[in-house]
Structures are given as C-alpha cells and as structure tokens.
Amino acid sequence: MEKEKPSLVVLISGGGSNLQAIIDAITNNELDAEIKAVICNQAEASGLDRSAKANIQNHIVDHRLFPDRESFDQAMTEIIDPLNPDLVVLAGFMRILSDDFIDHYQHRLINIHPSLLPKYKGLNTHQLAIDNDDAKHGASVHYVSHELDSGPVVIQAEVPILTTDNADTLAARVLKEEHKIYPMAIKMHTEGRLTFDKDKLNLDNKLLCKPLLWKDGQLHT
C-alpha cells in the first residue's frame, strides 16, 4: 500500500504566486506533498485560478460575511480540520488570525513575510527598507505566533538593494526568492526535519540558533 503523502492546506488572498511555487515544486518532484485544499477570503482572487488549474479544491470564505475574526477563523477551521493537514501554509493571506486559530495549529502554521525579520513587520516593507537606506532586504519563512509577523524563522532570502530600486522593482526581486525558499521550508517540515522543543525550533534535532540563509543561489547555514 502506497504511503500517504504529507498534506497541506494553503490560505491565500490574492494572486497566489507563492501557491504556484508550491504547486510547481510538487509537480517537479522537488516537494513530496499534496495540497488538499486552498482557502481564500476573496472570491475574485486570481490565485483561485491557479489551484483550479491544478485540480485542487477551492474554498471561498469571505471574511466580510462574519461578525468578528473568531467566527471567520472558526469557519476556516471547520474546513481544515477534516483534512488533518500536516501543515497550514499562509501564502499571501492578508488577514490577522485569532489567538485561538494560531493555538489550534501550533507548530504547523507557517507564513512567508517580505522582510528580513525582525525588521519591518506589517505592510510596506519594501519602501521602508529603501527609506532607511538599507543595503539588503529579503523575505522570511516563519512559524506563526500570537505577535504579528513573529515566531521562529526557518529560512531567509537576501537580496541587495540597488541604487536604482523603487518599491516595485525591489518587491519583484524579493518575490522571486520567496518562490525558492517557501517550498524549501515546507519540505523541511514535511520531512520531519523541523521540530519543536516547547517553543524552541530545532533543525535535524539541533537548536536552530539563527535562520538558514538563501543568498546568491546558495543555502548557507
């Protein structure tokens, strides 16, 4: 009997380019996993076309139809729990999650954020990096905790900030690197290489003291 693949549920709000990167990694046998469902809070999001094309089940849960964050999160939980995913993946999901939702999926809820955390939590990260004359910028894959854009960071991608950059050009270069590091981090999780000792993140049974770094096309430890 064939062993069941590790399973994912992916949450999106928009174009779903990171979702596509995960789909591509699975298609190319770089990631041994199955996306059981995609949940989106925007019915018009173009990312839904990506999952439909890949024959993945779509669920639209419009946050505007719920009186509060907790009831919206509960509606998503009712979709996710029967699927029993190994990992819930936030891929451009633009809603702040309730503490109950985060606790429910503790240590199996992961996000990608367009900055070198702990720098620039929240929005407008690319412009902030330029405005502060940073030499470098990037993206971080992290497990989700109660504090916004916090939680243990698995891997970061780093790009230089060019003198010719504006927020859009910088965002585009960072996004390309996001597409590389997100499937990497998901693979580490589904292969059991990432584990927790209480709230301390381990990689291969050793404390991950600092995030892995993807830079110039290479992974640095």
KOLRORO-196711 format. One record per residue: residue number from 0; residue in one letter; x, y, z of N, C-alpha, C in turn. Coordinates in pm, whole numbers, plus 50000, padded with zeros to 5 digits. Example, Ala and Ser with C-alpha at 12.3 -4.5 7.8 and 13.67 -1.06 7.14 Angstrom:
<vokes>
[0, 'A', [51319, 49431, 50780], [51230, 49550, 50780], [51320, 49670, 50780]]
[1, 'S', [51285, 49775, 50708], [51367, 49894, 50714], [51290, 50003, 50787]]
</vokes>
This chain:
<vokes>
[0, 'M', [50085, 49881, 50000], [50000, 50000, 50000], [50089, 50125, 50000]]
[1, 'E', [50058, 50218, 49910], [50140, 50339, 49898], [50119, 50429, 50018]]
[2, 'K', [50231, 50480, 50070], [50226, 50568, 50186], [50162, 50700, 50147]]
[3, 'E', [50074, 50750, 50234], [50007, 50877, 50207], [50106, 50991, 50213]]
[4, 'K', [50096, 51083, 50118], [50186, 51197, 50114], [50154, 51295, 50226]]
[5, 'P', [50255, 51368, 50275], [50226, 51478, 50367], [50128, 51575, 50301]]
[6, 'S', [50038, 51631, 50381], [49932, 51713, 50323], [49941, 51858, 50371]]
[7, 'L', [49896, 51945, 50281], [49898, 52088, 50306], [49760, 52146, 50281]]
[8, 'V', [49727, 52250, 50356], [49616, 52339, 50322], [49678, 52478, 50308]]
[9, 'V', [49648, 52546, 50196], [49710, 52675, 50167], [49604, 52784, 50174]]
[10, 'L', [49635, 52892, 50245], [49545, 53007, 50258], [49601, 53123, 50177]]
[11, 'I', [49516, 53180, 50091], [49558, 53291, 50005], [49455, 53404, 50010]]
[12, 'S', [49499, 53521, 49961], [49407, 53634, 49947], [49412, 53698, 49810]]
[13, 'G', [49519, 53671, 49734], [49538, 53743, 49608], [49584, 53657, 49494]]
[14, 'G', [49694, 53698, 49432], [49741, 53636, 49309], [49794, 53495, 49323]]
[15, 'G', [49838, 53460, 49441], [49877, 53321, 49466], [50007, 53278, 49400]]
[16, 'S', [50103, 53370, 49384], [50228, 53329, 49319], [50308, 53232, 49406]]
[17, 'N', [50302, 53248, 49537], [50370, 53151, 49624], [50298, 53017, 49623]]
[18, 'L', [50166, 53020, 49613], [50091, 52896, 49592], [50140, 52827, 49467]]
[19, 'Q', [50158, 52902, 49359], [50205, 52844, 49233], [50344, 52783, 49250]]
[20, 'A', [50430, 52850, 49327], [50564, 52797, 49351], [50558, 52663, 49422]]
[21, 'I', [50464, 52649, 49514], [50448, 52522, 49586], [50392, 52415, 49492]]
[22, 'I', [50292, 52452, 49412], [50237, 52359, 49313], [50347, 52312, 49218]]
[23, 'D', [50429, 52404, 49171], [50537, 52369, 49079], [50639, 52277, 49143]]
[24, 'A', [50673, 52304, 49270], [50769, 52219, 49340], [50717, 52076, 49354]]
[25, 'I', [50586, 52063, 49377], [50526, 51929, 49384], [50527, 51863, 49247]]
[26, 'T', [50488, 51938, 49145], [50484, 51885, 49007], [50623, 51839, 48961]]
[27, 'N', [50725, 51913, 49001], [50862, 51883, 48959], [50933, 51784, 49051]]
[28, 'N', [50857, 51724, 49143], [50911, 51625, 49237], [51020, 51682, 49327]]
[29, 'E', [51014, 51812, 49351], [51106, 51875, 49447], [51047, 51874, 49587]]
[30, 'L', [50917, 51857, 49595], [50846, 51855, 49722], [50747, 51740, 49720]]
[31, 'D', [50763, 51647, 49813], [50674, 51531, 49822], [50560, 51564, 49916]]
[32, 'A', [50455, 51620, 49860], [50341, 51663, 49941], [50219, 51675, 49851]]
[33, 'E', [50106, 51691, 49914], [49979, 51710, 49842], [49904, 51826, 49902]]
[34, 'I', [49858, 51917, 49818], [49774, 52027, 49865], [49630, 51977, 49866]]
[35, 'K', [49575, 51964, 49984], [49439, 51911, 49997], [49332, 52015, 49963]]
[36, 'A', [49362, 52142, 49992], [49264, 52247, 49966], [49333, 52382, 49969]]
[37, 'V', [49271, 52476, 49900], [49308, 52617, 49906], [49188, 52693, 49961]]
[38, 'I', [49214, 52777, 50059], [49109, 52861, 50118], [49145, 53006, 50087]]
[39, 'C', [49046, 53081, 50040], [49068, 53221, 50003], [48956, 53306, 50059]]
[40, 'N', [48992, 53424, 50109], [48891, 53513, 50165], [48841, 53616, 50063]]
[41, 'Q', [48889, 53606, 49938], [48847, 53699, 49832], [48799, 53618, 49712]]
[42, 'A', [48672, 53627, 49681], [48615, 53547, 49573], [48675, 53579, 49437]]
[43, 'E', [48725, 53704, 49421], [48778, 53746, 49292], [48929, 53724, 49281]]
[44, 'A', [48991, 53664, 49379], [49137, 53647, 49378], [49181, 53558, 49262]]
[45, 'S', [49281, 53604, 49188], [49327, 53527, 49073], [49401, 53400, 49114]]
[46, 'G', [49444, 53395, 49238], [49510, 53273, 49286], [49419, 53151, 49281]]
[47, 'L', [49289, 53173, 49286], [49194, 53062, 49278], [49202, 52991, 49142]]
[48, 'D', [49237, 53068, 49039], [49253, 53007, 48906], [49372, 52911, 48904]]
[49, 'R', [49476, 52944, 48979], [49595, 52858, 48984], [49561, 52723, 49047]]
[50, 'S', [49488, 52726, 49157], [49456, 52599, 49223], [49354, 52519, 49142]]
[51, 'A', [49258, 52588, 49080], [49160, 52517, 48997], [49229, 52448, 48880]]
[52, 'K', [49326, 52516, 48820], [49400, 52458, 48708], [49477, 52334, 48751]]
[53, 'A', [49520, 52332, 48877], [49594, 52217, 48931], [49500, 52112, 48993]]
[54, 'N', [49370, 52130, 48973], [49269, 52036, 49025], [49274, 52025, 49178]]
[55, 'I', [49296, 52138, 49242], [49293, 52146, 49388], [49160, 52207, 49430]]
[56, 'Q', [49103, 52154, 49534], [48972, 52201, 49581], [48984, 52342, 49638]]
[57, 'N', [48899, 52432, 49590], [48896, 52570, 49638], [48780, 52589, 49736]]
[58, 'H', [48806, 52672, 49838], [48701, 52715, 49931], [48711, 52866, 49945]]
[59, 'I', [48601, 52935, 49922], [48596, 53080, 49944], [48525, 53105, 50077]]
[60, 'V', [48598, 53169, 50168], [48541, 53207, 50297], [48557, 53358, 50308]]
[61, 'D', [48452, 53430, 50276], [48457, 53576, 50270], [48451, 53632, 50412]]
[62, 'H', [48558, 53695, 50455], [48564, 53746, 50593], [48458, 53853, 50619]]
[63, 'R', [48410, 53916, 50513], [48311, 54024, 50531], [48174, 53971, 50574]]
[64, 'L', [48156, 53842, 50562], [48027, 53783, 50598], [48020, 53740, 50744]]
[65, 'F', [48129, 53766, 50818], [48134, 53721, 50958], [48143, 53841, 51051]]
[66, 'P', [48081, 53831, 51169], [48075, 53946, 51259], [48209, 53978, 51326]]
[67, 'D', [48296, 53878, 51335], [48424, 53903, 51402], [48529, 53804, 51351]]
[68, 'R', [48651, 53829, 51393], [48765, 53749, 51348], [48751, 53603, 51392]]
[69, 'E', [48702, 53584, 51514], [48693, 53448, 51568], [48596, 53360, 51490]]
[70, 'S', [48483, 53415, 51451], [48386, 53335, 51376], [48434, 53306, 51235]]
[71, 'F', [48506, 53401, 51175], [48568, 53377, 51044], [48672, 53265, 51054]]
[72, 'D', [48757, 53272, 51154], [48859, 53168, 51173], [48797, 53032, 51201]]
[73, 'Q', [48685, 53033, 51276], [48618, 52906, 51304], [48563, 52843, 51176]]
[74, 'A', [48515, 52925, 51085], [48466, 52872, 50956], [48580, 52808, 50878]]
[75, 'M', [48698, 52867, 50883], [48812, 52805, 50816], [48852, 52676, 50885]]
[76, 'T', [48850, 52676, 51017], [48886, 52557, 51094], [48796, 52439, 51058]]
[77, 'E', [48669, 52467, 51035], [48574, 52361, 51001], [48604, 52299, 50865]]
[78, 'I', [48671, 52373, 50779], [48717, 52318, 50651], [48848, 52243, 50668]]
[79, 'I', [48938, 52301, 50746], [49074, 52247, 50759], [49078, 52117, 50839]]
[80, 'D', [49009, 52113, 50951], [49026, 52000, 51045], [48992, 51864, 50985]]
[81, 'P', [48885, 51849, 50908], [48859, 51717, 50849], [48970, 51669, 50755]]
[82, 'L', [49048, 51762, 50702], [49157, 51726, 50610], [49283, 51687, 50686]]
[83, 'N', [49291, 51725, 50814], [49403, 51691, 50902], [49539, 51715, 50836]]
[84, 'P', [49565, 51837, 50790], [49690, 51862, 50718], [49811, 51858, 50811]]
[85, 'D', [49924, 51823, 50752], [50050, 51829, 50826], [50094, 51973, 50847]]
[86, 'L', [50051, 52060, 50756], [50094, 52200, 50763], [49988, 52289, 50701]]
[87, 'V', [49959, 52400, 50770], [49872, 52505, 50715], [49963, 52618, 50669]]
[88, 'V', [49955, 52650, 50542], [50051, 52739, 50477], [49983, 52871, 50442]]
[89, 'L', [50032, 52981, 50498], [49982, 53113, 50464], [50065, 53166, 50347]]
[90, 'A', [50001, 53187, 50234], [50072, 53229, 50113], [50007, 53357, 50060]]
[91, 'G', [50045, 53469, 50121], [49981, 53595, 50085], [49841, 53606, 50141]]
[92, 'F', [49820, 53550, 50259], [49689, 53557, 50325], [49687, 53684, 50410]]
[93, 'M', [49602, 53779, 50372], [49609, 53914, 50427], [49507, 53938, 50539]]
[94, 'R', [49496, 53842, 50628], [49409, 53858, 50744], [49488, 53823, 50870]]
[95, 'I', [49469, 53902, 50973], [49530, 53871, 51102], [49447, 53760, 51167]]
[96, 'L', [49515, 53656, 51213], [49447, 53539, 51268], [49427, 53553, 51419]]
[97, 'S', [49321, 53493, 51468], [49292, 53497, 51611], [49389, 53409, 51688]]
[98, 'D', [49405, 53438, 51816], [49492, 53356, 51900], [49445, 53212, 51905]]
[99, 'D', [49313, 53192, 51907], [49261, 53055, 51913], [49300, 52976, 51789]]
[100, 'F', [49293, 53038, 51673], [49331, 52970, 51548], [49480, 52936, 51551]]
[101, 'I', [49562, 53032, 51593], [49707, 53009, 51600], [49739, 52898, 51697]]
[102, 'D', [49674, 52897, 51812], [49699, 52792, 51911], [49654, 52656, 51860]]
[103, 'H', [49544, 52654, 51787], [49489, 52527, 51737], [49586, 52458, 51642]]
[104, 'Y', [49657, 52539, 51561], [49751, 52483, 51464], [49897, 52511, 51505]]
[105, 'Q', [49918, 52519, 51634], [50052, 52550, 51684], [50157, 52454, 51627]]
[106, 'H', [50266, 52514, 51580], [50381, 52441, 51525], [50351, 52373, 51391]]
[107, 'R', [50235, 52400, 51334], [50208, 52353, 51197], [50133, 52459, 51117]]
[108, 'L', [50167, 52585, 51149], [50112, 52702, 51081], [50230, 52791, 51042]]
[109, 'I', [50247, 52811, 50911], [50370, 52876, 50862], [50333, 52990, 50767]]
[110, 'N', [50422, 53089, 50762], [50394, 53210, 50684], [50522, 53256, 50615]]
[111, 'I', [50507, 53331, 50508], [50620, 53398, 50445], [50594, 53548, 50447]]
[112, 'H', [50697, 53623, 50487], [50683, 53768, 50505], [50794, 53838, 50428]]
[113, 'P', [50762, 53946, 50355], [50861, 54011, 50270], [50951, 54110, 50344]]
[114, 'S', [51027, 54059, 50438], [51133, 54138, 50501], [51229, 54041, 50570]]
[115, 'L', [51341, 54094, 50611], [51435, 54015, 50690], [51398, 54035, 50837]]
[116, 'L', [51301, 53956, 50881], [51254, 53968, 51019], [51371, 53954, 51117]]
[117, 'P', [51367, 54028, 51228], [51253, 54103, 51283], [51232, 54243, 51227]]
[118, 'K', [51305, 54279, 51123], [51282, 54410, 51062], [51149, 54414, 50988]]
[119, 'Y', [51083, 54526, 50996], [50969, 54561, 50911], [50857, 54459, 50914]]
[120, 'K', [50798, 54443, 51028], [50674, 54366, 51038], [50561, 54449, 50978]]
[121, 'G', [50457, 54380, 50932], [50344, 54453, 50876], [50362, 54482, 50728]]
[122, 'L', [50308, 54596, 50684], [50297, 54628, 50541], [50408, 54724, 50495]]
[123, 'N', [50414, 54745, 50365], [50504, 54844, 50302], [50650, 54818, 50333]]
[124, 'T', [50688, 54692, 50340], [50823, 54657, 50383], [50929, 54702, 50284]]
[125, 'H', [50899, 54695, 50155], [50999, 54729, 50054], [51032, 54879, 50058]]
[126, 'Q', [50931, 54961, 50069], [50954, 55105, 50078], [51028, 55142, 50206]]
[127, 'L', [50995, 55074, 50314], [51062, 55102, 50441], [51211, 55070, 50432]]
[128, 'A', [51244, 54960, 50367], [51384, 54922, 50353], [51460, 55026, 50270]]
[129, 'I', [51395, 55076, 50164], [51458, 55180, 50081], [51471, 55310, 50158]]
[130, 'D', [51364, 55350, 50227], [51365, 55477, 50301], [51471, 55479, 50410]]
[131, 'N', [51502, 55363, 50464], [51601, 55354, 50572], [51743, 55329, 50521]]
[132, 'D', [51759, 55338, 50387], [51891, 55321, 50325], [51956, 55188, 50360]]
[133, 'D', [51874, 55084, 50368], [51928, 54950, 50395], [52009, 54903, 50274]]
[134, 'A', [52113, 54827, 50301], [52193, 54771, 50192], [52132, 54642, 50139]]
[135, 'K', [52049, 54576, 50222], [51991, 54449, 50182], [51848, 54439, 50233]]
[136, 'H', [51775, 54350, 50169], [51634, 54328, 50201], [51607, 54181, 50170]]
[137, 'G', [51484, 54136, 50190], [51458, 53997, 50159], [51324, 53949, 50212]]
[138, 'A', [51320, 53820, 50241], [51196, 53755, 50286], [51230, 53651, 50392]]
[139, 'S', [51131, 53621, 50475], [51149, 53525, 50585], [51032, 53427, 50589]]
[140, 'V', [51065, 53300, 50606], [50963, 53198, 50633], [50966, 53168, 50782]]
[141, 'H', [50851, 53182, 50845], [50848, 53164, 50991], [50721, 53092, 51035]]
[142, 'Y', [50731, 53024, 51147], [50612, 52970, 51211], [50536, 53084, 51277]]
[143, 'V', [50405, 53072, 51282], [50320, 53181, 51327], [50303, 53177, 51478]]
[144, 'S', [50318, 53293, 51540], [50291, 53307, 51682], [50189, 53418, 51701]]
[145, 'H', [50153, 53447, 51825], [50048, 53546, 51851], [50088, 53685, 51804]]
[146, 'E', [50214, 53720, 51815], [50259, 53853, 51772], [50270, 53856, 51620]]
[147, 'L', [50226, 53965, 51559], [50224, 53979, 51413], [50364, 53961, 51355]]
[148, 'D', [50374, 53876, 51253], [50499, 53854, 51179], [50615, 53820, 51272]]
[149, 'S', [50583, 53737, 51370], [50685, 53689, 51463], [50683, 53536, 51460]]
[150, 'G', [50743, 53475, 51560], [50754, 53330, 51560], [50887, 53288, 51501]]
[151, 'P', [50931, 53167, 51531], [51064, 53120, 51489], [51080, 53121, 51337]]
[152, 'V', [51190, 53181, 51292], [51220, 53192, 51149], [51301, 53071, 51104]]
[153, 'V', [51258, 53007, 50997], [51325, 52889, 50943], [51436, 52930, 50847]]
[154, 'I', [51400, 53014, 50750], [51492, 53047, 50641], [51462, 53187, 50592]]
[155, 'Q', [51568, 53258, 50551], [51553, 53390, 50493], [51624, 53395, 50359]]
[156, 'A', [51570, 53473, 50268], [51635, 53501, 50140], [51679, 53647, 50141]]
[157, 'E', [51798, 53672, 50093], [51856, 53806, 50099], [51887, 53855, 49958]]
[158, 'V', [51850, 53980, 49931], [51886, 54044, 49804], [51944, 54181, 49834]]
[159, 'P', [52039, 54229, 49751], [52091, 54365, 49770], [51988, 54468, 49724]]
[160, 'I', [51990, 54583, 49787], [51907, 54694, 49742], [51993, 54780, 49649]]
[161, 'L', [51946, 54798, 49527], [52020, 54872, 49426], [51985, 55021, 49433]]
[162, 'T', [52076, 55103, 49390], [52051, 55249, 49392], [51935, 55285, 49299]]
[163, 'T', [51909, 55201, 49200], [51801, 55227, 49105], [51667, 55170, 49150]]
[164, 'D', [51665, 55102, 49264], [51542, 55034, 49308], [51434, 55133, 49352]]
[165, 'N', [51310, 55098, 49320], [51194, 55154, 49388], [51122, 55037, 49455]]
[166, 'A', [51012, 55065, 49522], [50943, 54959, 49596], [50900, 54845, 49505]]
[167, 'D', [50857, 54878, 49383], [50807, 54775, 49292], [50919, 54685, 49240]]
[168, 'T', [51030, 54746, 49200], [51139, 54663, 49148], [51200, 54576, 49257]]
[169, 'L', [51211, 54632, 49376], [51264, 54555, 49489], [51168, 54441, 49525]]
[170, 'A', [51039, 54470, 49528], [50939, 54368, 49559], [50946, 54252, 49460]]
[171, 'A', [50965, 54285, 49332], [50969, 54180, 49229], [51089, 54088, 49250]]
[172, 'R', [51204, 54145, 49286], [51322, 54061, 49308], [51308, 53977, 49434]]
[173, 'V', [51250, 54034, 49537], [51228, 53958, 49660], [51130, 53844, 49634]]
[174, 'L', [51025, 53871, 49558], [50924, 53768, 49531], [50984, 53647, 49462]]
[175, 'K', [51077, 53669, 49370], [51143, 53556, 49304], [51213, 53466, 49404]]
[176, 'E', [51273, 53527, 49506], [51342, 53450, 49608], [51243, 53381, 49702]]
[177, 'E', [51130, 53446, 49727], [51025, 53382, 49807], [50984, 53249, 49744]]
[178, 'H', [50972, 53250, 49613], [50928, 53129, 49542], [51028, 53015, 49557]]
[179, 'K', [51150, 53046, 49589], [51252, 52943, 49609], [51253, 52892, 49754]]
[180, 'I', [51244, 52985, 49849], [51263, 52942, 49989], [51138, 52883, 50053]]
[181, 'Y', [51019, 52920, 50003], [50898, 52867, 50069], [50886, 52715, 50049]]
[182, 'P', [50901, 52664, 49927], [50898, 52518, 49913], [51009, 52448, 49992]]
[183, 'M', [51126, 52513, 50004], [51234, 52454, 50084], [51192, 52435, 50229]]
[184, 'A', [51135, 52539, 50288], [51094, 52532, 50428], [50982, 52430, 50448]]
[185, 'I', [50887, 52427, 50355], [50777, 52330, 50365], [50833, 52188, 50358]]
[186, 'K', [50929, 52166, 50270], [50991, 52034, 50258], [51059, 51993, 50388]]
[187, 'M', [51131, 52085, 50451], [51195, 52054, 50579], [51092, 52012, 50684]]
[188, 'H', [50977, 52079, 50683], [50872, 52044, 50778], [50813, 51906, 50748]]
[189, 'T', [50776, 51884, 50621], [50707, 51758, 50587], [50800, 51638, 50598]]
[190, 'E', [50930, 51660, 50589], [51026, 51552, 50607], [51061, 51527, 50753]]
[191, 'G', [51001, 51607, 50842], [51025, 51588, 50985], [51156, 51645, 51034]]
[192, 'R', [51219, 51729, 50954], [51348, 51785, 50994], [51331, 51902, 51090]]
[193, 'L', [51216, 51968, 51085], [51186, 52079, 51175], [51098, 52030, 51288]]
[194, 'T', [51144, 52045, 51409], [51069, 52001, 51526], [51078, 52107, 51635]]
[195, 'F', [50990, 52096, 51732], [50988, 52192, 51841], [51014, 52125, 51974]]
[196, 'D', [51093, 52192, 52057], [51108, 52159, 52199], [51048, 52276, 52274]]
[197, 'K', [50924, 52258, 52317], [50843, 52369, 52367], [50834, 52472, 52253]]
[198, 'D', [50887, 52593, 52269], [50878, 52692, 52161], [51012, 52711, 52091]]
[199, 'K', [51107, 52625, 52117], [51238, 52633, 52052], [51236, 52546, 51927]]
[200, 'L', [51278, 52605, 51815], [51276, 52536, 51687], [51407, 52461, 51665]]
[201, 'N', [51397, 52334, 51631], [51513, 52251, 51600], [51514, 52215, 51453]]
[202, 'L', [51633, 52206, 51396], [51654, 52152, 51263], [51746, 52032, 51277]]
[203, 'D', [51698, 51916, 51231], [51775, 51792, 51242], [51819, 51768, 51386]]
[204, 'N', [51723, 51791, 51479], [51743, 51765, 51622], [51846, 51855, 51689]]
[205, 'K', [51879, 51967, 51623], [51970, 52065, 51683], [51902, 52201, 51683]]
[206, 'L', [51921, 52276, 51790], [51858, 52407, 51801], [51898, 52495, 51683]]
[207, 'L', [51798, 52551, 51618], [51823, 52642, 51505], [51846, 52781, 51566]]
[208, 'C', [51973, 52813, 51588], [52007, 52937, 51659], [51983, 53061, 51574]]
[209, 'K', [52001, 53049, 51444], [51971, 53158, 51352], [51913, 53099, 51225]]
[210, 'P', [51833, 53177, 51153], [51769, 53122, 51032], [51871, 53078, 50928]]
[211, 'L', [51834, 52978, 50850], [51910, 52945, 50731], [51904, 53064, 50635]]
[212, 'L', [52007, 53081, 50555], [52013, 53197, 50465], [52030, 53151, 50321]]
[213, 'W', [51937, 53195, 50235], [51945, 53172, 50092], [51995, 53301, 50028]]
[214, 'K', [52115, 53293, 49968], [52179, 53411, 49913], [52262, 53373, 49793]]
[215, 'D', [52251, 53449, 49686], [52328, 53424, 49564], [52309, 53281, 49514]]
[216, 'G', [52186, 53230, 49526], [52156, 53097, 49475], [52210, 52982, 49556]]
[217, 'Q', [52250, 53010, 49681], [52304, 52904, 49767], [52243, 52912, 49904]]
[218, 'L', [52233, 52798, 49970], [52181, 52791, 50106], [52297, 52788, 50204]]
[219, 'H', [52297, 52883, 50297], [52402, 52894, 50396], [52346, 52861, 50534]]
[220, 'T', [52421, 52787, 50612], [52377, 52751, 50747], [52456, 52828, 50851]]
</vokes>
